[in-house]
Amino acid sequence: MANINAQDYINQKYPKYGTCDRNADPENKGKRRDEITNLDISLGKIGGSTSIFGNGEPKKLFGTLKLEGFTNLRILKICSHQLTGLDVSACINLEDLDCHDNELSCLNINGCSNLKRINYFNKPGLNEANIIHDNRVGKLVKNLRSEPKQDSSQKVKQERNANVKQERNINGKQERNTNGKQERNTNVKQERNFNVKQERNFNVKQERNFNVKQERNTNSRQRIIELSIKRDNLNKLQSNLSQKFRSDRVKNIATSYLFKSHKMTVTGTDVNDYYNKNLTTLRNALGSDTEGHKILDQIISVQNEIITMEKELESVTTSPPPYNSLDHKNNQPFI
C-alpha cells in the first residue's frame, strides 16, 4: 500500500507560507492556514487510490503530524489513518477534534483551552497518560473517557426492564390517587392559594431580573479588563515585529495600518483589499525570517480576538479613518 507521510502531505497541500491548492477541498482552496476553520482529512478525503483502476483502498496518512499556523481552526477530522503521533497544541481555537481509529501513542492538546469535544478512541496504545494537556483540557479528557460498548441483547434486556418498572410505577400511582384526594383538591383551596402564588412569582421575577443585570455588569467589566490586556499584548507584538524592518513605511504597516485595515475587512468597508495587500507587504519584507512570520501570525490572531471583543462590547463606534486621509506618497493609498 503506497501511503503518504502525514507531515509531508500537510506541508505540500497546505503550505505554511502559501495557500491551499487542493481541488478536493473546495471549501479551503485558496486559503492560508490561518484562514481555515474546518479541516477534514479523514480516510477517503485526501484523494488517491492504491489501485491503478481507482477502485482499490484509499491512501492513508502515516507517521507523526504537527499542525502549525492553523490559528483559527475550529474543527479537525483526521480519522482512520495510521498516525502514531498528533500535535495540535498550536491550534489555540480548536473546539472539535476527531482523531479516532488511528495508531496514536502520543496526543498533544496542550493549550487548546477552547476544546469542547474530542474523540480519540484508538487501537491499544493511547491512554490518558499519553495525552499531553493542561489542567483545563485534562478535565475534558477525563469526562470523555470511552465507556465499554454493550452488546445488543444486553441493551434490549435493559430497555425491557426499564419499561416494566415504569409501567408498575404508573399503575401504583394511579391506585394511590383515590377519589378522596381529588375531592380534597377543591376550588376553595385553589382560590385561596392563587393570590399567594401570584405574589411569590412577582417577587421571584424581580429578584431574578436584578441578579441577571448585576451579572451582566460584572461580565462586562471583566471583558473590558481582558480587552485592555489583549491590546497591551498587541502593542508589544507590533513593537517586536517593527524591529525586523528598516523601512519606516513597513514599520507603520506593522504597528498601525495592518490593524486598521483588518477592522475595515471585518466591517466590510475594505473595498480595495488593503488588508491583504498590507499583509503581503509584511510577508515579503520578512522573507525567510521564521521568527518574524511567527510574530505576525500571533498579531493576526490577537487582532481577531480584539475585534471580536470590541464588537461584543459595542465599543467601536466609528470606522477607521479612510486611507486617503492618512500620510502617503504621490497621493496613493497606503498599502
C-alpha positions, 0 to 999 in steps of 0.5 A: 500500500503506497501511503503518504507521510502525514507531515509531508502531505500537510506541508505540500497541500497546505503550505505554511507560507502559501495557500491551499491548492487542493481541488478536493477541498473546495471549501479551503482552496485558496486559503492560508492556514490561518484562514481555515476553520474546518479541516477534514482529512479523514480516510477517503478525503485526501484523494488517491487510490492504491489501485491503478483502476481507482477502485482499490483502498484509499491512501492513508496518512502515516507517521507523526503530524504537527499542525502549525499556523492553523490559528483559527481552526475550529474543527479537525477530522483526521480519522482512520489513518495510521498516525502514531503521533498528533500535535495540535497544541498550536491550534489555540481555537480548536473546539472539535477534534476527531482523531479516532481509529488511528495508531496514536501513542502520543496526543498533544492538546496542550493549550487548546483551552477552547476544546469542547469535544474530542474523540480519540478512541484508538487501537491499544496504545493511547491512554490518558497518560499519553495525552499531553494537556493542561489542567483545563483540557485534562478535565475534558479528557477525563469526562470523555473517557470511552465507556465499554460498548454493550452488546445488543441483547444486553441493551434490549434486556435493559430497555425491557426492564426499564419499561416494566418498572415504569409501567408498575410505577404508573399503575401504583400511582394511579391506585394511590390517587383515590377519589378522596384526594381529588375531592380534597383538591377543591376550588376553595383551596385553589382560590385561596392559594392563587393570590399567594402564588401570584405574589411569590412569582412577582417577587421571584421575577424581580429578584431574578431580573436584578441578579441577571443585570448585576451579572451582566455588569460584572461580565462586562467589566471583566471583558473590558479588563481582558480587552485592555490586556489583549491590546497591551499584548498587541502593542508589544507584538507590533513593537517586536515585529517593527524591529525586523524592518528598516523601512519606516513605511513597513514599520507603520504597516506593522504597528498601525495600518495592518490593524486598521485595515483588518477592522475595515475587512471585518466591517466590510468597508475594505473595498480595495483589499488593503488588508491583504495587500498590507499583509503581503507587504509584511510577508515579503519584507520578512522573507525567510525570517521564521521568527518574524512570520511567527510574530505576525501570525500571533498579531493576526490572531490577537487582532481577531480576538480584539475585534471580536471583543470590541464588537461584543462590547459595542465599543467601536463606534466609528470606522477607521479613518479612510486611507486617503486621509492618512500620510502617503506618497504621490497621493496613493493609498497606503498599502 
